Amino acid sequence: MTPEQHEKLQSILNRARKLVFFGGAGVSTESGIPDFRSVDGLYNQKYDYPPETILSATFFYRHTEEFYRFYRDKMLCLDAKPNAAHRKLAELEATGHLAAVVTQNIDGLHQLAGSKVVDELHGSVHRNYCQKCGALYDAHWILESAGIPKCEKCGGLVKPDVVLYEEGLPNDTIEHAVNAISQADVLIVGGTSLNVYPAAGFLRYFNGSHLIVMNRDETSADKNADLIIRDQIGEALDSVAVQ
């Protein structure tokens, strides 16, 4: 990030009254969690189906054991720790600068860093429920289970509380996220290609004064951005002084 970019970022955040952060997989790559979209070739060397197929509702119910083989191997990164981006966002919230985090990630790292207001558009690996009786299980239980995880209480199928392809986003989460974005005066979009809908479409509700894009590659939001930063998100946010 250039000195000019840093100065502009700091200036915008200093004046922000209601800041909202909208993030994707690029926020967690600095924690060692890979963006599977960029390594499909590697995955396909080991699995007979592409990730988008495996992570679909149809595949989950038709090939449940194969789904869980992939899910345990690639989606449960339980040793990952929050990085500088997660920690700075939690600090901004704690000091009253940040109103909400809207995330497409399912890793729970924002909460682990201390963020309280987090809209998880695609759910969380840390919540898993029996489809028969509703009993809840954590991610470690799923990781340590074998084959198809069955409920210890009733024997029902346990499903991760994550939004699979072909499934809709939770209505209450959508409502809260849209309200947060529509009321924000500054919106930071970080670590997302903005190619996953309907989540990416939420940006149309932003009517604030400043849009900041932090992403390695070009996005559809770049044309409307006041500031574009191509550096790592953690590095960029960590440079901001909270006042």
C-alpha positions as CSV (number, residue, x, y, z in Angstrom):
1,M,0.0,0.0,0.0
2,T,1.4,3.4,-1.0
3,P,1.7,6.2,1.5
4,E,-1.1,8.0,-0.4
5,Q,-3.4,5.0,-0.1
6,H,-2.7,4.7,3.6
7,E,-3.4,8.4,4.2
8,K,-6.7,8.2,2.3
9,L,-7.7,5.0,4.1
10,Q,-7.0,6.5,7.5
11,S,-8.8,9.8,6.5
12,I,-11.9,8.0,5.4
13,L,-12.1,5.7,8.5
14,N,-11.4,8.7,10.8
15,R,-14.6,10.3,9.5
16,A,-16.7,7.2,9.4
17,R,-19.8,7.2,11.6
18,K,-21.2,3.8,10.7
19,L,-18.6,1.5,9.0
20,V,-19.5,-1.9,7.7
21,F,-17.1,-4.6,6.4
22,F,-18.3,-7.0,3.7
23,G,-15.8,-9.9,3.4
24,G,-15.0,-13.1,1.6
25,A,-12.5,-15.9,1.5
26,G,-9.6,-13.5,1.0
27,V,-10.0,-12.3,4.6
28,S,-9.0,-15.8,5.9
29,T,-6.3,-16.8,3.5
30,E,-3.8,-15.0,5.8
31,S,-4.9,-17.4,8.5
32,G,-3.9,-20.4,6.2
33,I,-7.4,-21.2,5.0
34,P,-7.2,-21.6,1.2
35,D,-9.7,-20.1,-1.3
36,F,-10.8,-23.3,-3.0
37,R,-11.8,-21.4,-6.1
38,S,-8.2,-20.7,-6.9
39,V,-7.0,-24.4,-6.5
40,D,-9.7,-26.4,-8.2
41,G,-7.0,-28.3,-10.1
42,L,-5.4,-29.5,-6.9
43,Y,-8.7,-30.6,-5.5
44,N,-9.6,-32.4,-8.7
45,Q,-6.4,-34.5,-8.4
46,K,-7.9,-36.1,-5.3
47,Y,-11.6,-36.0,-5.8
48,D,-13.8,-37.2,-8.6
49,Y,-16.0,-34.1,-8.5
50,P,-15.3,-30.3,-8.5
51,P,-15.8,-28.5,-5.1
52,E,-19.0,-26.7,-6.4
53,T,-20.6,-30.1,-7.1
54,I,-19.5,-31.6,-3.8
55,L,-20.8,-28.6,-1.9
56,S,-24.3,-28.8,-3.3
57,A,-27.4,-29.9,-1.5
58,T,-28.1,-32.6,-4.2
59,F,-24.6,-34.1,-3.7
60,F,-24.9,-33.9,0.1
61,Y,-28.1,-36.1,0.1
62,R,-27.1,-38.4,-2.7
63,H,-23.4,-38.9,-1.8
64,T,-23.3,-38.1,1.8
65,E,-20.2,-40.1,2.7
66,E,-18.2,-38.6,-0.1
67,F,-19.4,-35.1,0.9
68,Y,-18.1,-35.6,4.4
69,R,-14.7,-36.9,3.1
70,F,-14.2,-33.7,1.3
71,Y,-15.8,-31.5,4.0
72,R,-13.5,-32.9,6.8
73,D,-10.4,-32.7,4.6
74,K,-10.9,-29.2,3.1
75,M,-13.5,-27.2,5.0
76,L,-12.7,-27.9,8.6
77,C,-9.6,-25.8,9.2
78,L,-10.0,-25.8,13.0
79,D,-6.4,-25.0,13.8
80,A,-6.6,-21.6,12.0
81,K,-6.3,-18.5,14.1
82,P,-7.6,-15.0,13.5
83,N,-5.2,-12.8,11.5
84,A,-4.5,-9.0,11.6
85,A,-7.6,-8.3,9.6
86,H,-9.9,-10.1,12.0
87,R,-8.3,-8.5,15.0
88,K,-8.4,-5.0,13.6
89,L,-12.1,-5.4,12.7
90,A,-12.9,-6.6,16.3
91,E,-11.0,-3.6,17.6
92,L,-12.9,-1.2,15.4
93,E,-16.2,-2.7,16.6
94,A,-15.1,-2.5,20.3
95,T,-14.3,1.2,19.9
96,G,-17.6,2.0,18.3
97,H,-16.3,2.6,14.7
98,L,-17.6,-0.6,13.1
99,A,-21.3,-1.4,13.0
100,A,-21.2,-4.9,11.5
101,V,-19.2,-7.5,9.7
102,V,-21.0,-9.2,6.8
103,T,-19.1,-12.3,5.8
104,Q,-19.4,-15.0,3.2
105,N,-16.9,-17.1,5.3
106,I,-18.0,-20.1,7.4
107,D,-14.8,-20.4,9.6
108,G,-15.9,-18.4,12.6
109,L,-12.7,-16.4,12.8
110,H,-14.3,-13.1,13.2
111,Q,-16.0,-14.2,16.4
112,L,-12.9,-15.9,17.6
113,A,-11.1,-12.5,17.2
114,G,-13.8,-10.8,19.3
115,S,-16.3,-9.5,16.9
116,K,-19.9,-9.6,18.2
117,V,-22.0,-8.3,15.3
118,V,-21.3,-10.8,12.5
119,D,-23.8,-11.7,9.8
120,E,-22.7,-15.1,8.5
121,L,-24.4,-15.3,5.1
122,H,-23.3,-18.8,4.4
123,G,-23.5,-20.2,7.9
124,S,-20.8,-21.7,10.1
125,V,-18.9,-25.0,10.3
126,H,-19.1,-24.6,14.1
127,R,-22.9,-25.3,14.1
128,N,-24.1,-28.8,13.0
129,Y,-27.6,-30.1,13.7
130,C,-29.5,-33.4,13.5
131,Q,-32.1,-33.2,10.8
132,K,-34.4,-35.4,12.8
133,C,-34.4,-34.1,16.4
134,G,-32.4,-30.9,16.1
135,A,-29.6,-31.8,18.4
136,L,-26.6,-29.6,18.0
137,Y,-22.9,-30.7,17.5
138,D,-19.7,-28.7,17.2
139,A,-17.1,-28.8,14.5
140,H,-14.7,-31.0,16.5
141,W,-17.4,-33.6,16.8
142,I,-17.9,-33.7,13.0
143,L,-14.1,-33.8,12.5
144,E,-13.7,-36.8,14.8
145,S,-16.7,-38.7,13.5
146,A,-16.3,-41.4,10.8
147,G,-18.2,-41.9,7.6
148,I,-21.7,-40.3,7.8
149,P,-22.2,-38.6,11.1
150,K,-25.3,-39.8,12.9
151,C,-27.0,-38.2,15.9
152,E,-26.1,-39.8,19.2
153,K,-29.6,-39.2,20.5
154,C,-31.8,-40.4,17.7
155,G,-29.6,-41.7,14.9
156,G,-30.6,-39.0,12.4
157,L,-28.4,-37.5,9.8
158,V,-26.3,-34.6,11.1
159,K,-25.8,-31.7,8.6
160,P,-23.5,-28.7,8.9
161,D,-25.3,-25.3,9.3
162,V,-23.7,-24.0,6.1
163,V,-25.5,-22.9,3.0
164,L,-24.8,-25.3,0.2
165,Y,-25.2,-24.6,-3.4
166,E,-28.9,-24.9,-4.4
167,E,-29.9,-23.7,-0.9
168,G,-31.2,-20.2,0.0
169,L,-29.6,-17.8,2.5
170,P,-31.3,-17.5,5.9
171,N,-33.9,-14.7,5.8
172,D,-33.1,-13.2,9.1
173,T,-29.4,-13.0,8.2
174,I,-30.2,-11.4,4.9
175,E,-32.5,-8.8,6.5
176,H,-29.8,-7.8,9.1
177,A,-27.0,-7.7,6.5
178,V,-29.0,-5.6,4.1
179,N,-30.0,-3.2,6.9
180,A,-26.4,-2.8,8.0
181,I,-25.1,-2.1,4.5
182,S,-28.0,0.3,3.6
183,Q,-27.3,2.3,6.8
184,A,-23.5,2.4,6.4
185,D,-21.7,5.6,5.5
186,V,-18.5,3.7,4.7
187,L,-18.4,0.2,3.3
188,I,-15.2,-1.9,3.0
189,V,-15.4,-4.8,0.6
190,G,-12.5,-7.2,1.3
191,G,-11.3,-10.5,0.0
192,T,-14.2,-11.3,-2.3
193,S,-14.5,-11.8,-6.0
194,L,-18.1,-10.6,-5.9
195,N,-19.0,-13.5,-8.1
196,V,-21.2,-15.5,-5.6
197,Y,-24.8,-14.5,-5.6
198,P,-27.1,-13.5,-4.0
199,A,-24.5,-12.3,-1.5
200,A,-22.6,-10.1,-4.0
201,G,-25.8,-8.4,-4.9
202,F,-26.1,-6.9,-1.4
203,L,-23.7,-4.1,-2.5
204,R,-26.5,-2.5,-4.4
205,Y,-28.1,-1.4,-1.1
206,F,-25.1,0.7,-0.2
207,N,-25.8,4.4,-0.5
208,G,-23.1,5.8,1.7
209,S,-20.3,8.3,1.0
210,H,-17.2,6.0,0.6
211,L,-16.7,2.6,-0.9
212,I,-13.3,0.9,-0.3
213,V,-12.3,-2.3,-2.1
214,M,-9.5,-4.5,-0.7
215,N,-9.0,-7.4,-3.1
216,R,-6.1,-9.0,-4.9
217,D,-7.9,-9.0,-8.2
218,E,-10.3,-6.7,-10.0
219,T,-14.0,-6.8,-8.9
220,S,-17.2,-5.4,-10.3
221,A,-17.2,-2.9,-7.5
222,D,-14.0,-1.3,-8.5
223,K,-15.6,1.2,-10.8
224,N,-17.6,2.7,-7.9
225,A,-14.8,2.6,-5.3
226,D,-13.2,5.7,-3.8
227,L,-10.1,3.6,-2.9
228,I,-8.8,0.3,-4.2
229,I,-6.1,-1.6,-2.3
230,R,-4.5,-4.7,-3.8
231,D,-2.3,-5.5,-0.8
232,Q,-3.1,-8.1,1.8
233,I,-6.2,-7.1,3.9
234,G,-4.6,-7.8,7.2
235,E,-1.6,-5.7,6.3
236,A,-3.7,-2.8,5.1
237,L,-6.1,-2.8,8.1
238,D,-3.4,-3.2,10.6
239,S,-1.8,0.0,9.4
240,V,-4.9,2.0,10.5
241,A,-4.8,3.8,13.8
242,V,-8.0,3.5,15.7
243,Q,-8.9,7.0,17.1
